[in-house]
Amino acid sequence: MAADALKGNNLFTSDGEHIGKISEITLDVRGGRIAYAVLASGGFLGMGEKPYAIPWSALTLGTDEKCFGSTSLRTA
């Protein structure tokens, strides 16, 4: 899967609540792995969104739904 295919994917909590979209992927160059997914959340029409770095290990890919989920993330 190409890294660009990951950008724009929705992210949901384990309760099914939408919390944002993946805006960037950061790499661990030394380890050769994805380190973080940057989540864009909040704002309106793409303005005022705040970035949040989510450890890649905290995410699971729902291949049927074509989105990501996390059991460790909660909304405030």
PDB file with one MODEL, atoms N, CA, C and O in Angstrom:
MODEL        1
ATOM      1  N   MET A   1       0.848  -1.170   0.000  1.00  0.00           N
ATOM      2  CA  MET A   1       0.000   0.000   0.000  1.00  0.00           C
ATOM      3  C   MET A   1       0.895   1.235   0.000  1.00  0.00           C
ATOM      4  O   MET A   1       1.835   1.318   0.789  1.00  0.00           O
ATOM      5  N   ALA A   2       0.617   2.165  -0.853  1.00  0.00           N
ATOM      6  CA  ALA A   2       1.384   3.407  -0.931  1.00  0.00           C
ATOM      7  C   ALA A   2       0.988   4.337   0.213  1.00  0.00           C
ATOM      8  O   ALA A   2      -0.165   4.346   0.645  1.00  0.00           O
ATOM      9  N   ALA A   3       1.948   5.115   0.699  1.00  0.00           N
ATOM     10  CA  ALA A   3       1.679   6.051   1.791  1.00  0.00           C
ATOM     11  C   ALA A   3       0.598   7.053   1.413  1.00  0.00           C
ATOM     12  O   ALA A   3      -0.205   7.440   2.262  1.00  0.00           O
ATOM     13  N   ASP A   4       0.564   7.477   0.165  1.00  0.00           N
ATOM     14  CA  ASP A   4      -0.467   8.429  -0.262  1.00  0.00           C
ATOM     15  C   ASP A   4      -1.866   7.839  -0.150  1.00  0.00           C
ATOM     16  O   ASP A   4      -2.838   8.578   0.007  1.00  0.00           O
ATOM     17  N   ALA A   5      -1.978   6.520  -0.229  1.00  0.00           N
ATOM     18  CA  ALA A   5      -3.286   5.875  -0.100  1.00  0.00           C
ATOM     19  C   ALA A   5      -3.814   5.969   1.329  1.00  0.00           C
ATOM     20  O   ALA A   5      -5.017   5.832   1.552  1.00  0.00           O
ATOM     21  N   LEU A   6      -2.929   6.199   2.296  1.00  0.00           N
ATOM     22  CA  LEU A   6      -3.335   6.302   3.692  1.00  0.00           C
ATOM     23  C   LEU A   6      -3.868   7.691   4.031  1.00  0.00           C
ATOM     24  O   LEU A   6      -4.721   7.836   4.906  1.00  0.00           O
ATOM     25  N   LYS A   7      -3.368   8.699   3.343  1.00  0.00           N
ATOM     26  CA  LYS A   7      -3.787  10.070   3.625  1.00  0.00           C
ATOM     27  C   LYS A   7      -5.257  10.249   3.261  1.00  0.00           C
ATOM     28  O   LYS A   7      -5.726   9.762   2.232  1.00  0.00           O
ATOM     29  N   GLY A   8      -5.962  10.956   4.124  1.00  0.00           N
ATOM     30  CA  GLY A   8      -7.375  11.211   3.889  1.00  0.00           C
ATOM     31  C   GLY A   8      -8.299  10.155   4.466  1.00  0.00           C
ATOM     32  O   GLY A   8      -9.518  10.329   4.458  1.00  0.00           O
ATOM     33  N   ASN A   9      -7.731   9.049   4.972  1.00  0.00           N
ATOM     34  CA  ASN A   9      -8.562   8.017   5.585  1.00  0.00           C
ATOM     35  C   ASN A   9      -9.143   8.526   6.892  1.00  0.00           C
ATOM     36  O   ASN A   9      -8.481   9.247   7.639  1.00  0.00           O
ATOM     37  N   ASN A  10     -10.371   8.150   7.160  1.00  0.00           N
ATOM     38  CA  ASN A  10     -11.043   8.528   8.395  1.00  0.00           C
ATOM     39  C   ASN A  10     -10.506   7.716   9.559  1.00  0.00           C
ATOM     40  O   ASN A  10     -10.026   6.596   9.386  1.00  0.00           O
ATOM     41  N   LEU A  11     -10.596   8.300  10.752  1.00  0.00           N
ATOM     42  CA  LEU A  11     -10.180   7.636  11.979  1.00  0.00           C
ATOM     43  C   LEU A  11     -11.348   7.663  12.950  1.00  0.00           C
ATOM     44  O   LEU A  11     -11.957   8.707  13.181  1.00  0.00           O
ATOM     45  N   PHE A  12     -11.653   6.496  13.517  1.00  0.00           N
ATOM     46  CA  PHE A  12     -12.773   6.349  14.436  1.00  0.00           C
ATOM     47  C   PHE A  12     -12.297   5.773  15.759  1.00  0.00           C
ATOM     48  O   PHE A  12     -11.320   5.025  15.805  1.00  0.00           O
ATOM     49  N   THR A  13     -12.997   6.126  16.843  1.00  0.00           N
ATOM     50  CA  THR A  13     -12.734   5.492  18.134  1.00  0.00           C
ATOM     51  C   THR A  13     -13.323   4.089  18.103  1.00  0.00           C
ATOM     52  O   THR A  13     -14.013   3.724  17.152  1.00  0.00           O
ATOM     53  N   SER A  14     -13.055   3.308  19.131  1.00  0.00           N
ATOM     54  CA  SER A  14     -13.620   1.957  19.202  1.00  0.00           C
ATOM     55  C   SER A  14     -15.140   1.989  19.343  1.00  0.00           C
ATOM     56  O   SER A  14     -15.810   0.987  19.092  1.00  0.00           O
ATOM     57  N   ASP A  15     -15.682   3.137  19.744  1.00  0.00           N
ATOM     58  CA  ASP A  15     -17.135   3.304  19.852  1.00  0.00           C
ATOM     59  C   ASP A  15     -17.765   3.754  18.543  1.00  0.00           C
ATOM     60  O   ASP A  15     -18.979   3.944  18.469  1.00  0.00           O
ATOM     61  N   GLY A  16     -16.944   3.927  17.508  1.00  0.00           N
ATOM     62  CA  GLY A  16     -17.464   4.321  16.206  1.00  0.00           C
ATOM     63  C   GLY A  16     -17.576   5.817  15.988  1.00  0.00           C
ATOM     64  O   GLY A  16     -18.151   6.256  14.992  1.00  0.00           O
ATOM     65  N   GLU A  17     -17.032   6.610  16.911  1.00  0.00           N
ATOM     66  CA  GLU A  17     -17.097   8.069  16.776  1.00  0.00           C
ATOM     67  C   GLU A  17     -15.979   8.566  15.860  1.00  0.00           C
ATOM     68  O   GLU A  17     -14.808   8.248  16.068  1.00  0.00           O
ATOM     69  N   HIS A  18     -16.346   9.341  14.853  1.00  0.00           N
ATOM     70  CA  HIS A  18     -15.364   9.907  13.916  1.00  0.00           C
ATOM     71  C   HIS A  18     -14.582  11.000  14.628  1.00  0.00           C
ATOM     72  O   HIS A  18     -15.168  11.914  15.209  1.00  0.00           O
ATOM     73  N   ILE A  19     -13.252  10.903  14.580  1.00  0.00           N
ATOM     74  CA  ILE A  19     -12.442  11.917  15.261  1.00  0.00           C
ATOM     75  C   ILE A  19     -11.511  12.673  14.328  1.00  0.00           C
ATOM     76  O   ILE A  19     -10.789  13.562  14.779  1.00  0.00           O
ATOM     77  N   GLY A  20     -11.506  12.353  13.056  1.00  0.00           N
ATOM     78  CA  GLY A  20     -10.684  13.113  12.121  1.00  0.00           C
ATOM     79  C   GLY A  20     -10.216  12.275  10.952  1.00  0.00           C
ATOM     80  O   GLY A  20     -10.653  11.141  10.757  1.00  0.00           O
ATOM     81  N   LYS A  21      -9.313  12.863  10.176  1.00  0.00           N
ATOM     82  CA  LYS A  21      -8.735  12.205   9.010  1.00  0.00           C
ATOM     83  C   LYS A  21      -7.220  12.233   9.105  1.00  0.00           C
ATOM     84  O   LYS A  21      -6.641  13.145   9.694  1.00  0.00           O
ATOM     85  N   ILE A  22      -6.586  11.233   8.523  1.00  0.00           N
ATOM     86  CA  ILE A  22      -5.129  11.190   8.487  1.00  0.00           C
ATOM     87  C   ILE A  22      -4.657  12.192   7.442  1.00  0.00           C
ATOM     88  O   ILE A  22      -5.031  12.112   6.272  1.00  0.00           O
ATOM     89  N   SER A  23      -3.824  13.143   7.885  1.00  0.00           N
ATOM     90  CA  SER A  23      -3.342  14.176   6.965  1.00  0.00           C
ATOM     91  C   SER A  23      -1.907  13.930   6.512  1.00  0.00           C
ATOM     92  O   SER A  23      -1.517  14.360   5.427  1.00  0.00           O
ATOM     93  N   GLU A  24      -1.128  13.248   7.328  1.00  0.00           N
ATOM     94  CA  GLU A  24       0.277  12.978   7.001  1.00  0.00           C
ATOM     95  C   GLU A  24       0.704  11.664   7.639  1.00  0.00           C
ATOM     96  O   GLU A  24       0.071  11.173   8.574  1.00  0.00           O
ATOM     97  N   ILE A  25       1.780  11.110   7.119  1.00  0.00           N
ATOM     98  CA  ILE A  25       2.419   9.922   7.681  1.00  0.00           C
ATOM     99  C   ILE A  25       3.873  10.295   7.964  1.00  0.00           C
ATOM    100  O   ILE A  25       4.550  10.847   7.097  1.00  0.00           O
ATOM    101  N   THR A  26       4.359   9.997   9.177  1.00  0.00           N
ATOM    102  CA  THR A  26       5.761  10.268   9.491  1.00  0.00           C
ATOM    103  C   THR A  26       6.506   8.945   9.638  1.00  0.00           C
ATOM    104  O   THR A  26       5.953   7.951  10.108  1.00  0.00           O
ATOM    105  N   LEU A  27       7.759   8.955   9.229  1.00  0.00           N
ATOM    106  CA  LEU A  27       8.563   7.739   9.217  1.00  0.00           C
ATOM    107  C   LEU A  27       9.632   7.746  10.294  1.00  0.00           C
ATOM    108  O   LEU A  27      10.149   8.797  10.672  1.00  0.00           O
ATOM    109  N   ASP A  28       9.950   6.566  10.779  1.00  0.00           N
ATOM    110  CA  ASP A  28      11.130   6.332  11.597  1.00  0.00           C
ATOM    111  C   ASP A  28      12.198   5.889  10.601  1.00  0.00           C
ATOM    112  O   ASP A  28      12.249   4.719  10.221  1.00  0.00           O
ATOM    113  N   VAL A  29      13.041   6.812  10.182  1.00  0.00           N
ATOM    114  CA  VAL A  29      14.007   6.540   9.121  1.00  0.00           C
ATOM    115  C   VAL A  29      14.983   5.444   9.529  1.00  0.00           C
ATOM    116  O   VAL A  29      15.303   4.567   8.728  1.00  0.00           O
ATOM    117  N   ARG A  30      15.452   5.489  10.756  1.00  0.00           N
ATOM    118  CA  ARG A  30      16.407   4.474  11.215  1.00  0.00           C
ATOM    119  C   ARG A  30      15.785   3.086  11.257  1.00  0.00           C
ATOM    120  O   ARG A  30      16.433   2.101  10.900  1.00  0.00           O
ATOM    121  N   GLY A  31      14.542   3.004  11.688  1.00  0.00           N
ATOM    122  CA  GLY A  31      13.874   1.712  11.788  1.00  0.00           C
ATOM    123  C   GLY A  31      13.206   1.273  10.500  1.00  0.00           C
ATOM    124  O   GLY A  31      12.851   0.104  10.344  1.00  0.00           O
ATOM    125  N   GLY A  32      13.031   2.224   9.562  1.00  0.00           N
ATOM    126  CA  GLY A  32      12.402   1.896   8.293  1.00  0.00           C
ATOM    127  C   GLY A  32      10.924   1.574   8.404  1.00  0.00           C
ATOM    128  O   GLY A  32      10.401   0.754   7.649  1.00  0.00           O
ATOM    129  N   ARG A  33      10.248   2.222   9.349  1.00  0.00           N
ATOM    130  CA  ARG A  33       8.828   1.949   9.584  1.00  0.00           C
ATOM    131  C   ARG A  33       8.049   3.245   9.730  1.00  0.00           C
ATOM    132  O   ARG A  33       8.621   4.318   9.923  1.00  0.00           O
ATOM    133  N   ILE A  34       6.739   3.121   9.635  1.00  0.00           N
ATOM    134  CA  ILE A  34       5.873   4.262   9.921  1.00  0.00           C
ATOM    135  C   ILE A  34       5.904   4.490  11.426  1.00  0.00           C
ATOM    136  O   ILE A  34       5.722   3.551  12.201  1.00  0.00           O
ATOM    137  N   ALA A  35       6.132   5.728  11.840  1.00  0.00           N
ATOM    138  CA  ALA A  35       6.176   6.055  13.261  1.00  0.00           C
ATOM    139  C   ALA A  35       4.834   6.603  13.746  1.00  0.00           C
ATOM    140  O   ALA A  35       4.295   6.146  14.754  1.00  0.00           O
ATOM    141  N   TYR A  36       4.305   7.579  13.023  1.00  0.00           N
ATOM    142  CA  TYR A  36       3.079   8.255  13.435  1.00  0.00           C
ATOM    143  C   TYR A  36       2.184   8.532  12.238  1.00  0.00           C
ATOM    144  O   TYR A  36       2.645   8.701  11.110  1.00  0.00           O
ATOM    145  N   ALA A  37       0.903   8.573  12.521  1.00  0.00           N
ATOM    146  CA  ALA A  37      -0.072   9.123  11.587  1.00  0.00           C
ATOM    147  C   ALA A  37      -0.470  10.468  12.178  1.00  0.00           C
ATOM    148  O   ALA A  37      -0.786  10.552  13.365  1.00  0.00           O
ATOM    149  N   VAL A  38      -0.459  11.505  11.376  1.00  0.00           N
ATOM    150  CA  VAL A  38      -0.866  12.823  11.848  1.00  0.00           C
ATOM    151  C   VAL A  38      -2.351  12.963  11.554  1.00  0.00           C
ATOM    152  O   VAL A  38      -2.788  12.872  10.407  1.00  0.00           O
ATOM    153  N   LEU A  39      -3.110  13.185  12.606  1.00  0.00           N
ATOM    154  CA  LEU A  39      -4.552  13.303  12.531  1.00  0.00           C
ATOM    155  C   LEU A  39      -4.932  14.770  12.460  1.00  0.00           C
ATOM    156  O   LEU A  39      -4.485  15.563  13.289  1.00  0.00           O
ATOM    157  N   ALA A  40      -5.748  15.144  11.488  1.00  0.00           N
ATOM    158  CA  ALA A  40      -6.293  16.497  11.404  1.00  0.00           C
ATOM    159  C   ALA A  40      -7.694  16.438  11.990  1.00  0.00           C
ATOM    160  O   ALA A  40      -8.542  15.683  11.515  1.00  0.00           O
ATOM    161  N   SER A  41      -7.933  17.238  13.024  1.00  0.00           N
ATOM    162  CA  SER A  41      -9.218  17.182  13.706  1.00  0.00           C
ATOM    163  C   SER A  41      -9.684  18.581  14.055  1.00  0.00           C
ATOM    164  O   SER A  41      -8.881  19.491  14.258  1.00  0.00           O
ATOM    165  N   GLY A  42     -10.997  18.733  14.122  1.00  0.00           N
ATOM    166  CA  GLY A  42     -11.585  20.017  14.466  1.00  0.00           C
ATOM    167  C   GLY A  42     -11.667  20.922  13.262  1.00  0.00           C
ATOM    168  O   GLY A  42     -11.466  20.481  12.131  1.00  0.00           O
ATOM    169  N   GLY A  43     -11.956  22.155  13.495  1.00  0.00           N
ATOM    170  CA  GLY A  43     -12.039  23.117  12.409  1.00  0.00           C
ATOM    171  C   GLY A  43     -13.336  23.001  11.635  1.00  0.00           C
ATOM    172  O   GLY A  43     -14.229  22.225  11.975  1.00  0.00           O
ATOM    173  N   PHE A  44     -13.406  23.800  10.580  1.00  0.00           N
ATOM    174  CA  PHE A  44     -14.596  23.847   9.734  1.00  0.00           C
ATOM    175  C   PHE A  44     -14.153  24.051   8.305  1.00  0.00           C
ATOM    176  O   PHE A  44     -13.426  24.999   8.010  1.00  0.00           O
ATOM    177  N   LEU A  45     -14.577  23.180   7.417  1.00  0.00           N
ATOM    178  CA  LEU A  45     -14.218  23.242   5.998  1.00  0.00           C
ATOM    179  C   LEU A  45     -12.704  23.301   5.785  1.00  0.00           C
ATOM    180  O   LEU A  45     -12.219  24.001   4.897  1.00  0.00           O
ATOM    181  N   GLY A  46     -11.974  22.562   6.606  1.00  0.00           N
ATOM    182  CA  GLY A  46     -10.522  22.490   6.468  1.00  0.00           C
ATOM    183  C   GLY A  46      -9.765  23.630   7.115  1.00  0.00           C
ATOM    184  O   GLY A  46      -8.534  23.646   7.083  1.00  0.00           O
ATOM    185  N   MET A  47     -10.467  24.581   7.701  1.00  0.00           N
ATOM    186  CA  MET A  47      -9.798  25.712   8.359  1.00  0.00           C
ATOM    187  C   MET A  47      -9.866  25.520   9.871  1.00  0.00           C
ATOM    188  O   MET A  47     -10.902  25.138  10.414  1.00  0.00           O
ATOM    189  N   GLY A  48      -8.763  25.786  10.531  1.00  0.00           N
ATOM    190  CA  GLY A  48      -8.710  25.681  11.981  1.00  0.00           C
ATOM    191  C   GLY A  48      -8.488  24.275  12.499  1.00  0.00           C
ATOM    192  O   GLY A  48      -8.605  24.033  13.700  1.00  0.00           O
ATOM    193  N   GLU A  49      -8.165  23.334  11.603  1.00  0.00           N
ATOM    194  CA  GLU A  49      -7.880  21.977  12.052  1.00  0.00           C
ATOM    195  C   GLU A  49      -6.584  21.959  12.853  1.00  0.00           C
ATOM    196  O   GLU A  49      -5.652  22.711  12.568  1.00  0.00           O
ATOM    197  N   LYS A  50      -6.540  21.094  13.855  1.00  0.00           N
ATOM    198  CA  LYS A  50      -5.334  20.944  14.660  1.00  0.00           C
ATOM    199  C   LYS A  50      -4.715  19.582  14.373  1.00  0.00           C
ATOM    200  O   LYS A  50      -5.428  18.588  14.244  1.00  0.00           O
ATOM    201  N   PRO A  51      -3.379  19.535  14.273  1.00  0.00           N
ATOM    202  CA  PRO A  51      -2.716  18.248  14.031  1.00  0.00           C
ATOM    203  C   PRO A  51      -2.419  17.517  15.347  1.00  0.00           C
ATOM    204  O   PRO A  51      -2.033  18.130  16.342  1.00  0.00           O
ATOM    205  N   TYR A  52      -2.605  16.209  15.325  1.00  0.00           N
ATOM    206  CA  TYR A  52      -2.290  15.350  16.459  1.00  0.00           C
ATOM    207  C   TYR A  52      -1.488  14.162  15.942  1.00  0.00           C
ATOM    208  O   TYR A  52      -1.917  13.491  15.003  1.00  0.00           O
ATOM    209  N   ALA A  53      -0.337  13.895  16.538  1.00  0.00           N
ATOM    210  CA  ALA A  53       0.482  12.745  16.146  1.00  0.00           C
ATOM    211  C   ALA A  53       0.012  11.522  16.931  1.00  0.00           C
ATOM    212  O   ALA A  53       0.048  11.503  18.161  1.00  0.00           O
ATOM    213  N   ILE A  54      -0.428  10.504  16.193  1.00  0.00           N
ATOM    214  CA  ILE A  54      -0.925   9.274  16.796  1.00  0.00           C
ATOM    215  C   ILE A  54       0.084   8.167  16.497  1.00  0.00           C
ATOM    216  O   ILE A  54       0.396   7.932  15.330  1.00  0.00           O
ATOM    217  N   PRO A  55       0.603   7.480  17.518  1.00  0.00           N
ATOM    218  CA  PRO A  55       1.543   6.386  17.241  1.00  0.00           C
ATOM    219  C   PRO A  55       0.907   5.350  16.311  1.00  0.00           C
ATOM    220  O   PRO A  55      -0.238   4.941  16.507  1.00  0.00           O
ATOM    221  N   TRP A  56       1.655   4.942  15.314  1.00  0.00           N
ATOM    222  CA  TRP A  56       1.149   3.980  14.336  1.00  0.00           C
ATOM    223  C   TRP A  56       0.679   2.698  15.017  1.00  0.00           C
ATOM    224  O   TRP A  56      -0.283   2.070  14.574  1.00  0.00           O
ATOM    225  N   SER A  57       1.361   2.313  16.095  1.00  0.00           N
ATOM    226  CA  SER A  57       1.012   1.080  16.810  1.00  0.00           C
ATOM    227  C   SER A  57      -0.356   1.160  17.484  1.00  0.00           C
ATOM    228  O   SER A  57      -0.911   0.128  17.859  1.00  0.00           O
ATOM    229  N   ALA A  58      -0.910   2.364  17.645  1.00  0.00           N
ATOM    230  CA  ALA A  58      -2.217   2.536  18.279  1.00  0.00           C
ATOM    231  C   ALA A  58      -3.367   2.395  17.287  1.00  0.00           C
ATOM    232  O   ALA A  58      -4.532   2.426  17.685  1.00  0.00           O
ATOM    233  N   LEU A  59      -3.054   2.239  16.004  1.00  0.00           N
ATOM    234  CA  LEU A  59      -4.089   2.206  14.971  1.00  0.00           C
ATOM    235  C   LEU A  59      -4.276   0.808  14.402  1.00  0.00           C
ATOM    236  O   LEU A  59      -3.344   0.006  14.350  1.00  0.00           O
ATOM    237  N   THR A  60      -5.486   0.543  13.983  1.00  0.00           N
ATOM    238  CA  THR A  60      -5.791  -0.689  13.251  1.00  0.00           C
ATOM    239  C   THR A  60      -6.507  -0.304  11.966  1.00  0.00           C
ATOM    240  O   THR A  60      -7.309   0.630  11.948  1.00  0.00           O
ATOM    241  N   LEU A  61      -6.217  -1.022  10.905  1.00  0.00           N
ATOM    242  CA  LEU A  61      -6.833  -0.742   9.612  1.00  0.00           C
ATOM    243  C   LEU A  61      -8.041  -1.638   9.431  1.00  0.00           C
ATOM    244  O   LEU A  61      -7.935  -2.864   9.467  1.00  0.00           O
ATOM    245  N   GLY A  62      -9.202  -1.006   9.232  1.00  0.00           N
ATOM    246  CA  GLY A  62     -10.417  -1.748   8.906  1.00  0.00           C
ATOM    247  C   GLY A  62     -10.509  -1.873   7.399  1.00  0.00           C
ATOM    248  O   GLY A  62     -10.975  -0.954   6.726  1.00  0.00           O
ATOM    249  N   THR A  63     -10.072  -2.998   6.863  1.00  0.00           N
ATOM    250  CA  THR A  63     -10.005  -3.141   5.407  1.00  0.00           C
ATOM    251  C   THR A  63     -11.383  -3.159   4.764  1.00  0.00           C
ATOM    252  O   THR A  63     -11.530  -2.697   3.632  1.00  0.00           O
ATOM    253  N   ASP A  64     -12.390  -3.675   5.445  1.00  0.00           N
ATOM    254  CA  ASP A  64     -13.738  -3.680   4.883  1.00  0.00           C
ATOM    255  C   ASP A  64     -14.313  -2.272   4.813  1.00  0.00           C
ATOM    256  O   ASP A  64     -14.963  -1.905   3.833  1.00  0.00           O
ATOM    257  N   GLU A  65     -14.070  -1.488   5.856  1.00  0.00           N
ATOM    258  CA  GLU A  65     -14.609  -0.132   5.918  1.00  0.00           C
ATOM    259  C   GLU A  65     -13.690   0.897   5.272  1.00  0.00           C
ATOM    260  O   GLU A  65     -14.087   2.042   5.059  1.00  0.00           O
ATOM    261  N   LYS A  66     -12.461   0.488   4.962  1.00  0.00           N
ATOM    262  CA  LYS A  66     -11.444   1.383   4.410  1.00  0.00           C
ATOM    263  C   LYS A  66     -11.242   2.609   5.298  1.00  0.00           C
ATOM    264  O   LYS A  66     -11.254   3.747   4.829  1.00  0.00           O
ATOM    265  N   CYS A  67     -11.057   2.345   6.591  1.00  0.00           N
ATOM    266  CA  CYS A  67     -10.800   3.410   7.558  1.00  0.00           C
ATOM    267  C   CYS A  67      -9.935   2.837   8.676  1.00  0.00           C
ATOM    268  O   CYS A  67      -9.684   1.632   8.721  1.00  0.00           O
ATOM    269  N   PHE A  68      -9.486   3.701   9.569  1.00  0.00           N
ATOM    270  CA  PHE A  68      -8.669   3.292  10.699  1.00  0.00           C
ATOM    271  C   PHE A  68      -9.470   3.415  11.982  1.00  0.00           C
ATOM    272  O   PHE A  68     -10.385   4.231  12.095  1.00  0.00           O
ATOM    273  N   GLY A  69      -9.103   2.584  12.942  1.00  0.00           N
ATOM    274  CA  GLY A  69      -9.717   2.640  14.252  1.00  0.00           C
ATOM    275  C   GLY A  69      -8.656   2.587  15.322  1.00  0.00           C
ATOM    276  O   GLY A  69      -7.513   2.204  15.073  1.00  0.00           O
ATOM    277  N   SER A  70      -9.049   2.978  16.513  1.00  0.00           N
ATOM    278  CA  SER A  70      -8.127   2.932  17.639  1.00  0.00           C
ATOM    279  C   SER A  70      -8.906   2.637  18.901  1.00  0.00           C
ATOM    280  O   SER A  70      -9.939   3.251  19.164  1.00  0.00           O
ATOM    281  N   THR A  71      -8.406   1.692  19.681  1.00  0.00           N
ATOM    282  CA  THR A  71      -9.027   1.395  20.965  1.00  0.00           C
ATOM    283  C   THR A  71      -8.464   2.281  22.062  1.00  0.00           C
ATOM    284  O   THR A  71      -9.030   2.346  23.153  1.00  0.00           O
ATOM    285  N   SER A  72      -7.352   2.967  21.789  1.00  0.00           N
ATOM    286  CA  SER A  72      -6.705   3.760  22.836  1.00  0.00           C
ATOM    287  C   SER A  72      -7.016   5.249  22.742  1.00  0.00           C
ATOM    288  O   SER A  72      -6.611   6.013  23.618  1.00  0.00           O
ATOM    289  N   LEU A  73      -7.723   5.677  21.702  1.00  0.00           N
ATOM    290  CA  LEU A  73      -8.033   7.099  21.557  1.00  0.00           C
ATOM    291  C   LEU A  73      -9.427   7.392  22.074  1.00  0.00           C
ATOM    292  O   LEU A  73     -10.353   6.598  21.908  1.00  0.00           O
ATOM    293  N   ARG A  74      -9.555   8.545  22.701  1.00  0.00           N
ATOM    294  CA  ARG A  74     -10.857   9.009  23.181  1.00  0.00           C
ATOM    295  C   ARG A  74     -11.001  10.475  22.820  1.00  0.00           C
ATOM    296  O   ARG A  74     -10.014  11.203  22.716  1.00  0.00           O
ATOM    297  N   THR A  75     -12.232  10.894  22.633  1.00  0.00           N
ATOM    298  CA  THR A  75     -12.467  12.311  22.372  1.00  0.00           C
ATOM    299  C   THR A  75     -12.646  13.028  23.694  1.00  0.00           C
ATOM    300  O   THR A  75     -13.045  12.432  24.694  1.00  0.00           O
ATOM    301  N   ALA A  76     -12.347  14.315  23.683  1.00  0.00           N
ATOM    302  CA  ALA A  76     -12.448  15.096  24.922  1.00  0.00           C
ATOM    303  C   ALA A  76     -13.859  15.573  25.148  1.00  0.00           C
ATOM    304  O   ALA A  76     -14.131  16.245  26.143  1.00  0.00           O
TER     305      ALA A  76
ENDMDL
END
